[in-house]
Amino acid sequence: MDEYISDPDKYGHELCHLKHSKPKIPNEVLLEATEPLEPFPWDDETDMKVDG
């Protein structure tokens, strides 16, 4: 429910356009963070022996 405003001069005025908000994190930083990484090096032996 809207709050009652007792001042009649506050009604019927044209509203101005709102300014666009700027992102907290710039797009360039996000694009840089989502670039692919170099592959991780693998060990020569990746599996453990079952029979000991």
C-alpha distance matrix in Angstrom:
0.0 3.8 6.6 9.2 12.5 15.5 18.0 18.7 20.8 18.0 16.9 19.0 20.7 21.9 20.6 23.5 24.2 23.3 26.3 27.3 27.1 30.5 31.1 31.9 35.1 37.1 38.0 41.7 41.3 39.6 42.4 45.0 43.6 43.7 47.3 49.6 51.7 55.4 56.4 57.1 60.8 62.0 64.5 67.9 67.6 64.1 65.0 66.5 69.7 69.4 73.0 73.1
3.8 0.0 3.8 6.4 9.1 12.5 14.6 15.2 17.2 14.2 13.3 15.7 17.2 18.5 17.4 20.4 21.4 20.7 23.9 25.3 25.4 28.9 29.9 30.8 34.1 35.9 37.1 40.7 40.5 39.1 41.8 44.4 43.3 43.5 47.1 49.6 51.7 55.5 56.7 57.5 61.3 62.7 65.3 68.7 68.6 65.2 66.3 67.9 71.2 71.1 74.7 74.7
6.6 3.8 0.0 3.8 6.4 9.7 12.1 13.5 15.5 12.8 12.7 15.8 17.1 19.0 18.0 20.9 22.4 21.6 24.6 26.3 26.2 29.7 30.9 31.5 35.0 36.9 38.4 41.9 41.5 40.4 43.3 45.7 44.6 45.1 48.7 51.3 53.2 57.0 58.3 59.0 62.7 64.2 66.8 70.3 70.2 66.8 68.0 69.5 72.9 72.8 76.4 76.2
9.2 6.4 3.8 0.0 3.8 6.3 9.2 10.5 13.1 11.1 11.0 14.3 16.1 18.6 18.3 21.5 23.5 23.2 26.5 28.6 28.7 32.3 33.8 34.5 38.1 39.8 41.3 44.8 44.6 43.6 46.4 48.8 47.9 48.4 51.9 54.7 56.6 60.4 61.8 62.6 66.3 67.9 70.4 73.9 73.9 70.6 71.7 73.3 76.7 76.6 80.2 80.0
12.5 9.1 6.4 3.8 0.0 3.8 5.7 7.5 9.7 7.8 8.5 12.2 13.6 16.5 16.4 19.5 21.9 21.9 25.1 27.5 27.9 31.4 33.3 34.0 37.7 39.2 40.9 44.2 44.2 43.5 46.2 48.6 47.9 48.7 52.0 54.9 56.9 60.7 62.3 63.1 66.9 68.6 71.3 74.8 74.9 71.7 73.0 74.7 78.1 78.2 81.9 81.6
15.5 12.5 9.7 6.3 3.8 0.0 3.8 6.2 9.0 8.6 9.6 13.3 15.0 18.3 18.8 21.9 24.7 24.9 28.1 30.7 31.2 34.7 36.7 37.4 41.1 42.5 44.3 47.6 47.6 47.0 49.8 52.1 51.4 52.3 55.6 58.6 60.5 64.3 66.0 66.8 70.5 72.3 74.9 78.4 78.6 75.4 76.7 78.3 81.7 81.9 85.5 85.1
18.0 14.6 12.1 9.2 5.7 3.8 0.0 3.9 5.5 5.9 7.8 11.4 12.4 16.0 16.8 19.7 22.8 23.3 26.4 29.4 30.1 33.5 35.9 36.7 40.4 41.6 43.4 46.6 46.8 46.4 49.1 51.4 51.0 51.9 55.1 58.2 60.2 64.0 65.9 66.8 70.5 72.5 75.2 78.7 79.1 75.9 77.4 79.1 82.6 82.9 86.5 86.1
18.7 15.2 13.5 10.5 7.5 6.2 3.9 0.0 3.8 5.4 5.6 8.5 10.4 14.1 15.6 18.8 22.1 23.2 26.5 29.5 30.6 34.2 36.7 37.9 41.5 42.4 44.0 47.2 47.7 47.2 49.7 52.1 51.9 52.6 55.8 58.9 61.1 64.8 66.8 67.9 71.6 73.6 76.4 79.9 80.3 77.1 78.6 80.5 83.9 84.2 87.9 87.6
20.8 17.2 15.5 13.1 9.7 9.0 5.5 3.8 0.0 3.8 5.5 7.7 8.2 12.0 13.6 16.4 19.9 21.2 24.2 27.5 28.8 32.3 35.1 36.3 39.9 40.5 42.2 45.3 45.9 45.7 48.1 50.5 50.5 51.3 54.3 57.6 59.8 63.5 65.6 66.8 70.5 72.7 75.5 79.0 79.5 76.5 78.2 80.1 83.6 84.1 87.8 87.4
18.0 14.2 12.8 11.1 7.8 8.6 5.9 5.4 3.8 0.0 3.8 6.8 6.8 10.2 11.0 13.9 17.1 18.0 21.2 24.3 25.5 29.0 31.6 32.9 36.4 37.2 38.8 42.0 42.5 42.2 44.6 47.0 46.9 47.7 50.8 54.0 56.2 59.9 62.0 63.1 66.9 69.0 71.8 75.3 75.8 72.7 74.4 76.3 79.8 80.3 83.9 83.6
16.9 13.3 12.7 11.0 8.5 9.6 7.8 5.6 5.5 3.8 0.0 3.8 5.7 9.0 10.5 13.9 17.0 18.3 21.8 24.7 26.2 29.9 32.4 33.9 37.3 38.0 39.3 42.6 43.3 42.7 45.0 47.6 47.5 48.0 51.1 54.3 56.6 60.4 62.3 63.6 67.4 69.3 72.3 75.7 76.1 73.0 74.6 76.6 80.0 80.4 84.1 83.9
19.0 15.7 15.8 14.3 12.2 13.3 11.4 8.5 7.7 6.8 3.8 0.0 3.8 6.6 9.1 12.6 15.6 17.7 21.2 24.1 26.1 29.7 32.4 34.3 37.6 37.9 39.0 42.2 43.2 42.6 44.6 47.4 47.5 47.9 50.8 54.0 56.5 60.2 62.2 63.7 67.5 69.5 72.6 75.9 76.5 73.3 75.0 77.1 80.6 81.0 84.7 84.7
20.7 17.2 17.1 16.1 13.6 15.0 12.4 10.4 8.2 6.8 5.7 3.8 0.0 3.8 6.3 9.4 12.7 14.9 18.2 21.4 23.5 27.0 29.9 31.9 35.0 35.2 36.4 39.5 40.6 40.2 42.2 44.9 45.2 45.7 48.5 51.8 54.3 58.0 60.1 61.7 65.5 67.6 70.7 74.0 74.7 71.7 73.5 75.7 79.2 79.8 83.6 83.4
21.9 18.5 19.0 18.6 16.5 18.3 16.0 14.1 12.0 10.2 9.0 6.6 3.8 0.0 3.8 6.5 9.6 12.3 15.6 18.7 21.1 24.6 27.6 29.9 32.8 32.7 33.7 36.8 38.1 37.7 39.4 42.2 42.7 43.1 45.8 49.1 51.7 55.3 57.5 59.2 63.0 65.2 68.4 71.6 72.5 69.5 71.4 73.7 77.2 77.8 81.6 81.5
20.6 17.4 18.0 18.3 16.4 18.8 16.8 15.6 13.6 11.0 10.5 9.1 6.3 3.8 0.0 3.8 6.6 8.7 12.2 15.2 17.5 21.0 23.9 26.1 29.1 29.1 30.2 33.3 34.5 34.1 35.9 38.7 39.1 39.5 42.3 45.6 48.2 51.8 54.0 55.6 59.4 61.6 64.8 68.0 68.9 65.9 67.8 70.1 73.6 74.3 78.1 77.9
23.5 20.4 20.9 21.5 19.5 21.9 19.7 18.8 16.4 13.9 13.9 12.6 9.4 6.5 3.8 0.0 3.8 6.4 9.3 12.6 15.1 18.4 21.6 24.0 26.8 26.5 27.6 30.6 31.9 31.8 33.5 36.1 36.8 37.4 40.0 43.4 45.9 49.5 51.9 53.6 57.3 59.7 62.9 66.1 67.1 64.3 66.4 68.7 72.3 73.2 76.9 76.7
24.2 21.4 22.4 23.5 21.9 24.7 22.8 22.1 19.9 17.1 17.0 15.6 12.7 9.6 6.6 3.8 0.0 3.8 6.5 9.3 12.2 15.5 18.6 21.3 23.9 23.4 24.2 27.2 28.7 28.4 30.0 32.7 33.4 33.9 36.4 39.8 42.5 46.0 48.4 50.2 54.0 56.3 59.6 62.7 63.8 60.9 63.1 65.5 69.1 70.0 73.7 73.5
23.3 20.7 21.6 23.2 21.9 24.9 23.3 23.2 21.2 18.0 18.3 17.7 14.9 12.3 8.7 6.4 3.8 0.0 3.8 6.5 8.8 12.3 15.3 17.8 20.6 20.4 21.5 24.6 25.8 25.5 27.4 30.0 30.5 31.1 33.8 37.2 39.7 43.3 45.6 47.2 51.0 53.4 56.5 59.8 60.8 57.9 60.0 62.4 66.0 66.9 70.6 70.3
26.3 23.9 24.6 26.5 25.1 28.1 26.4 26.5 24.2 21.2 21.8 21.2 18.2 15.6 12.2 9.3 6.5 3.8 0.0 3.8 6.3 9.2 12.6 15.1 17.7 17.2 18.5 21.4 22.7 22.7 24.5 27.0 27.7 28.5 31.1 34.6 36.9 40.5 43.0 44.7 48.4 50.9 54.1 57.3 58.5 55.8 58.0 60.5 64.1 65.2 68.9 68.5
27.3 25.3 26.3 28.6 27.5 30.7 29.4 29.5 27.5 24.3 24.7 24.1 21.4 18.7 15.2 12.6 9.3 6.5 3.8 0.0 3.8 6.5 9.5 12.5 14.7 14.1 15.1 18.1 19.5 19.2 20.9 23.6 24.2 24.9 27.4 30.9 33.4 37.0 39.4 41.1 44.9 47.3 50.5 53.7 54.9 52.2 54.5 57.0 60.6 61.7 65.4 65.1
27.1 25.4 26.2 28.7 27.9 31.2 30.1 30.6 28.8 25.5 26.2 26.1 23.5 21.1 17.5 15.1 12.2 8.8 6.3 3.8 0.0 3.8 6.5 9.1 11.7 11.8 13.4 16.6 17.2 17.0 19.3 21.6 21.9 22.9 25.7 29.1 31.3 34.9 37.3 38.8 42.5 45.0 48.1 51.4 52.5 49.8 52.0 54.4 58.0 59.2 62.9 62.4
30.5 28.9 29.7 32.3 31.4 34.7 33.5 34.2 32.3 29.0 29.9 29.7 27.0 24.6 21.0 18.4 15.5 12.3 9.2 6.5 3.8 0.0 3.8 6.5 8.6 8.3 10.3 13.1 13.7 14.0 16.3 18.3 18.8 20.1 22.7 26.2 28.2 31.8 34.4 35.9 39.5 42.2 45.2 48.5 49.8 47.2 49.7 52.1 55.7 57.1 60.7 60.1
31.1 29.9 30.9 33.8 33.3 36.7 35.9 36.7 35.1 31.6 32.4 32.4 29.9 27.6 23.9 21.6 18.6 15.3 12.6 9.5 6.5 3.8 0.0 3.8 5.3 6.0 7.9 11.1 11.0 10.8 13.5 15.5 15.5 16.8 19.6 23.0 25.0 28.6 31.0 32.4 36.1 38.6 41.7 45.0 46.2 43.5 45.9 48.3 52.0 53.3 56.9 56.3
31.9 30.8 31.5 34.5 34.0 37.4 36.7 37.9 36.3 32.9 33.9 34.3 31.9 29.9 26.1 24.0 21.3 17.8 15.1 12.5 9.1 6.5 3.8 0.0 3.8 6.5 9.4 11.8 10.5 10.7 14.1 15.3 14.7 16.7 19.6 22.8 24.2 27.8 30.2 31.2 34.8 37.3 40.2 43.7 44.8 42.2 44.6 46.7 50.4 51.8 55.4 54.6
35.1 34.1 35.0 38.1 37.7 41.1 40.4 41.5 39.9 36.4 37.3 37.6 35.0 32.8 29.1 26.8 23.9 20.6 17.7 14.7 11.7 8.6 5.3 3.8 0.0 3.8 6.5 8.4 6.7 7.1 10.5 11.5 11.1 13.2 15.9 19.2 20.6 24.2 26.7 27.8 31.4 34.1 37.0 40.4 41.7 39.2 41.7 44.1 47.8 49.3 52.9 52.0
37.1 35.9 36.9 39.8 39.2 42.5 41.6 42.4 40.5 37.2 38.0 37.9 35.2 32.7 29.1 26.5 23.4 20.4 17.2 14.1 11.8 8.3 6.0 6.5 3.8 0.0 3.8 5.4 5.5 6.7 8.9 10.2 11.1 12.9 15.1 18.7 20.5 23.9 26.7 28.3 31.8 34.7 37.8 41.0 42.5 40.2 43.0 45.5 49.1 50.8 54.4 53.6
38.0 37.1 38.4 41.3 40.9 44.3 43.4 44.0 42.2 38.8 39.3 39.0 36.4 33.7 30.2 27.6 24.2 21.5 18.5 15.1 13.4 10.3 7.9 9.4 6.5 3.8 0.0 3.8 5.4 5.1 6.1 8.5 9.8 10.7 12.7 16.4 18.7 22.1 24.8 26.8 30.4 33.1 36.4 39.5 41.1 38.7 41.4 44.2 47.8 49.4 53.0 52.5
41.7 40.7 41.9 44.8 44.2 47.6 46.6 47.2 45.3 42.0 42.6 42.2 39.5 36.8 33.3 30.6 27.2 24.6 21.4 18.1 16.6 13.1 11.1 11.8 8.4 5.4 3.8 0.0 3.8 5.5 5.1 6.1 8.6 10.1 11.0 14.8 16.8 20.0 23.1 25.1 28.5 31.5 34.8 37.8 39.6 37.6 40.5 43.3 46.9 48.8 52.3 51.6
41.3 40.5 41.5 44.6 44.2 47.6 46.8 47.7 45.9 42.5 43.3 43.2 40.6 38.1 34.5 31.9 28.7 25.8 22.7 19.5 17.2 13.7 11.0 10.5 6.7 5.5 5.4 3.8 0.0 3.8 5.5 5.1 6.1 8.8 10.3 13.9 15.2 18.5 21.5 23.1 26.5 29.5 32.6 35.8 37.5 35.4 38.3 40.9 44.5 46.4 49.9 49.1
39.6 39.1 40.4 43.6 43.5 47.0 46.4 47.2 45.7 42.2 42.7 42.6 40.2 37.7 34.1 31.8 28.4 25.5 22.7 19.2 17.0 14.0 10.8 10.7 7.1 6.7 5.1 5.5 3.8 0.0 3.8 5.4 5.1 6.3 9.0 12.4 14.3 17.9 20.4 22.1 25.7 28.4 31.6 34.8 36.2 33.8 36.5 39.2 42.8 44.5 48.1 47.5
42.4 41.8 43.3 46.4 46.2 49.8 49.1 49.7 48.1 44.6 45.0 44.6 42.2 39.4 35.9 33.5 30.0 27.4 24.5 20.9 19.3 16.3 13.5 14.1 10.5 8.9 6.1 5.1 5.5 3.8 0.0 3.8 5.4 5.3 6.6 10.3 12.8 16.2 18.9 21.1 24.7 27.4 30.9 33.8 35.5 33.2 36.1 39.0 42.5 44.3 47.9 47.4
45.0 44.4 45.7 48.8 48.6 52.1 51.4 52.1 50.5 47.0 47.6 47.4 44.9 42.2 38.7 36.1 32.7 30.0 27.0 23.6 21.6 18.3 15.5 15.3 11.5 10.2 8.5 6.1 5.1 5.4 3.8 0.0 3.8 5.5 5.6 9.2 10.7 13.9 17.0 19.0 22.4 25.4 28.7 31.7 33.6 31.6 34.7 37.5 41.0 43.1 46.5 45.8
43.6 43.3 44.6 47.9 47.9 51.4 51.0 51.9 50.5 46.9 47.5 47.5 45.2 42.7 39.1 36.8 33.4 30.5 27.7 24.2 21.9 18.8 15.5 14.7 11.1 11.1 9.8 8.6 6.1 5.1 5.4 3.8 0.0 3.8 5.7 8.5 9.6 13.1 15.7 17.2 20.8 23.6 26.8 29.9 31.5 29.3 32.2 34.8 38.5 40.4 43.9 43.1
43.7 43.5 45.1 48.4 48.7 52.3 51.9 52.6 51.3 47.7 48.0 47.9 45.7 43.1 39.5 37.4 33.9 31.1 28.5 24.9 22.9 20.1 16.8 16.7 13.2 12.9 10.7 10.1 8.8 6.3 5.3 5.5 3.8 0.0 3.8 6.3 8.7 12.4 14.5 16.5 20.2 22.7 26.1 29.1 30.5 28.2 30.9 33.8 37.3 39.0 42.6 42.2
47.3 47.1 48.7 51.9 52.0 55.6 55.1 55.8 54.3 50.8 51.1 50.8 48.5 45.8 42.3 40.0 36.4 33.8 31.1 27.4 25.7 22.7 19.6 19.6 15.9 15.1 12.7 11.0 10.3 9.0 6.6 5.6 5.7 3.8 0.0 3.8 6.5 9.8 12.4 15.0 18.4 21.1 24.7 27.4 29.2 27.2 30.2 33.3 36.7 38.7 42.2 41.8
49.6 49.6 51.3 54.7 54.9 58.6 58.2 58.9 57.6 54.0 54.3 54.0 51.8 49.1 45.6 43.4 39.8 37.2 34.6 30.9 29.1 26.2 23.0 22.8 19.2 18.7 16.4 14.8 13.9 12.4 10.3 9.2 8.5 6.3 3.8 0.0 3.8 6.8 8.9 11.7 15.1 17.6 21.2 23.8 25.7 23.7 26.7 29.8 33.2 35.2 38.7 38.4
51.7 51.7 53.2 56.6 56.9 60.5 60.2 61.1 59.8 56.2 56.6 56.5 54.3 51.7 48.2 45.9 42.5 39.7 36.9 33.4 31.3 28.2 25.0 24.2 20.6 20.5 18.7 16.8 15.2 14.3 12.8 10.7 9.6 8.7 6.5 3.8 0.0 3.8 6.3 8.5 11.9 14.8 18.3 21.0 23.0 21.2 24.5 27.5 30.9 33.2 36.5 35.9
55.4 55.5 57.0 60.4 60.7 64.3 64.0 64.8 63.5 59.9 60.4 60.2 58.0 55.3 51.8 49.5 46.0 43.3 40.5 37.0 34.9 31.8 28.6 27.8 24.2 23.9 22.1 20.0 18.5 17.9 16.2 13.9 13.1 12.4 9.8 6.8 3.8 0.0 3.8 6.5 9.1 12.3 15.7 18.2 20.5 19.3 22.7 25.8 29.1 31.6 34.8 34.1
56.4 56.7 58.3 61.8 62.3 66.0 65.9 66.8 65.6 62.0 62.3 62.2 60.1 57.5 54.0 51.9 48.4 45.6 43.0 39.4 37.3 34.4 31.0 30.2 26.7 26.7 24.8 23.1 21.5 20.4 18.9 17.0 15.7 14.5 12.4 8.9 6.3 3.8 0.0 3.8 6.4 9.0 12.6 15.0 17.1 15.7 19.1 22.2 25.4 28.0 31.2 30.6
57.1 57.5 59.0 62.6 63.1 66.8 66.8 67.9 66.8 63.1 63.6 63.7 61.7 59.2 55.6 53.6 50.2 47.2 44.7 41.1 38.8 35.9 32.4 31.2 27.8 28.3 26.8 25.1 23.1 22.1 21.1 19.0 17.2 16.5 15.0 11.7 8.5 6.5 3.8 0.0 3.8 6.5 9.8 12.7 14.6 13.1 16.7 19.5 22.9 25.5 28.6 27.7
60.8 61.3 62.7 66.3 66.9 70.5 70.5 71.6 70.5 66.9 67.4 67.5 65.5 63.0 59.4 57.3 54.0 51.0 48.4 44.9 42.5 39.5 36.1 34.8 31.4 31.8 30.4 28.5 26.5 25.7 24.7 22.4 20.8 20.2 18.4 15.1 11.9 9.1 6.4 3.8 0.0 3.8 6.7 9.4 11.8 11.2 14.9 17.7 20.8 23.8 26.6 25.6
62.0 62.7 64.2 67.9 68.6 72.3 72.5 73.6 72.7 69.0 69.3 69.5 67.6 65.2 61.6 59.7 56.3 53.4 50.9 47.3 45.0 42.2 38.6 37.3 34.1 34.7 33.1 31.5 29.5 28.4 27.4 25.4 23.6 22.7 21.1 17.6 14.8 12.3 9.0 6.5 3.8 0.0 3.8 6.4 8.3 7.5 11.2 14.1 17.2 20.1 23.0 22.1
64.5 65.3 66.8 70.4 71.3 74.9 75.2 76.4 75.5 71.8 72.3 72.6 70.7 68.4 64.8 62.9 59.6 56.5 54.1 50.5 48.1 45.2 41.7 40.2 37.0 37.8 36.4 34.8 32.6 31.6 30.9 28.7 26.8 26.1 24.7 21.2 18.3 15.7 12.6 9.8 6.7 3.8 0.0 3.8 5.3 5.7 9.4 11.6 14.5 17.8 20.3 19.0
67.9 68.7 70.3 73.9 74.8 78.4 78.7 79.9 79.0 75.3 75.7 75.9 74.0 71.6 68.0 66.1 62.7 59.8 57.3 53.7 51.4 48.5 45.0 43.7 40.4 41.0 39.5 37.8 35.8 34.8 33.8 31.7 29.9 29.1 27.4 23.8 21.0 18.2 15.0 12.7 9.4 6.4 3.8 0.0 3.8 6.3 9.3 11.5 13.5 17.1 19.1 18.1
67.6 68.6 70.2 73.9 74.9 78.6 79.1 80.3 79.5 75.8 76.1 76.5 74.7 72.5 68.9 67.1 63.8 60.8 58.5 54.9 52.5 49.8 46.2 44.8 41.7 42.5 41.1 39.6 37.5 36.2 35.5 33.6 31.5 30.5 29.2 25.7 23.0 20.5 17.1 14.6 11.8 8.3 5.3 3.8 0.0 3.8 5.9 7.8 9.8 13.3 15.5 14.5
64.1 65.2 66.8 70.6 71.7 75.4 75.9 77.1 76.5 72.7 73.0 73.3 71.7 69.5 65.9 64.3 60.9 57.9 55.8 52.2 49.8 47.2 43.5 42.2 39.2 40.2 38.7 37.6 35.4 33.8 33.2 31.6 29.3 28.2 27.2 23.7 21.2 19.3 15.7 13.1 11.2 7.5 5.7 6.3 3.8 0.0 3.8 6.9 9.8 12.7 15.6 15.0
65.0 66.3 68.0 71.7 73.0 76.7 77.4 78.6 78.2 74.4 74.6 75.0 73.5 71.4 67.8 66.4 63.1 60.0 58.0 54.5 52.0 49.7 45.9 44.6 41.7 43.0 41.4 40.5 38.3 36.5 36.1 34.7 32.2 30.9 30.2 26.7 24.5 22.7 19.1 16.7 14.9 11.2 9.4 9.3 5.9 3.8 0.0 3.8 6.5 9.0 12.1 12.0
66.5 67.9 69.5 73.3 74.7 78.3 79.1 80.5 80.1 76.3 76.6 77.1 75.7 73.7 70.1 68.7 65.5 62.4 60.5 57.0 54.4 52.1 48.3 46.7 44.1 45.5 44.2 43.3 40.9 39.2 39.0 37.5 34.8 33.8 33.3 29.8 27.5 25.8 22.2 19.5 17.7 14.1 11.6 11.5 7.8 6.9 3.8 0.0 3.8 6.4 9.2 8.6
69.7 71.2 72.9 76.7 78.1 81.7 82.6 83.9 83.6 79.8 80.0 80.6 79.2 77.2 73.6 72.3 69.1 66.0 64.1 60.6 58.0 55.7 52.0 50.4 47.8 49.1 47.8 46.9 44.5 42.8 42.5 41.0 38.5 37.3 36.7 33.2 30.9 29.1 25.4 22.9 20.8 17.2 14.5 13.5 9.8 9.8 6.5 3.8 0.0 3.8 5.8 5.8
69.4 71.1 72.8 76.6 78.2 81.9 82.9 84.2 84.1 80.3 80.4 81.0 79.8 77.8 74.3 73.2 70.0 66.9 65.2 61.7 59.2 57.1 53.3 51.8 49.3 50.8 49.4 48.8 46.4 44.5 44.3 43.1 40.4 39.0 38.7 35.2 33.2 31.6 28.0 25.5 23.8 20.1 17.8 17.1 13.3 12.7 9.0 6.4 3.8 0.0 3.8 5.7
73.0 74.7 76.4 80.2 81.9 85.5 86.5 87.9 87.8 83.9 84.1 84.7 83.6 81.6 78.1 76.9 73.7 70.6 68.9 65.4 62.9 60.7 56.9 55.4 52.9 54.4 53.0 52.3 49.9 48.1 47.9 46.5 43.9 42.6 42.2 38.7 36.5 34.8 31.2 28.6 26.6 23.0 20.3 19.1 15.5 15.6 12.1 9.2 5.8 3.8 0.0 3.8
73.1 74.7 76.2 80.0 81.6 85.1 86.1 87.6 87.4 83.6 83.9 84.7 83.4 81.5 77.9 76.7 73.5 70.3 68.5 65.1 62.4 60.1 56.3 54.6 52.0 53.6 52.5 51.6 49.1 47.5 47.4 45.8 43.1 42.2 41.8 38.4 35.9 34.1 30.6 27.7 25.6 22.1 19.0 18.1 14.5 15.0 12.0 8.6 5.8 5.7 3.8 0.0
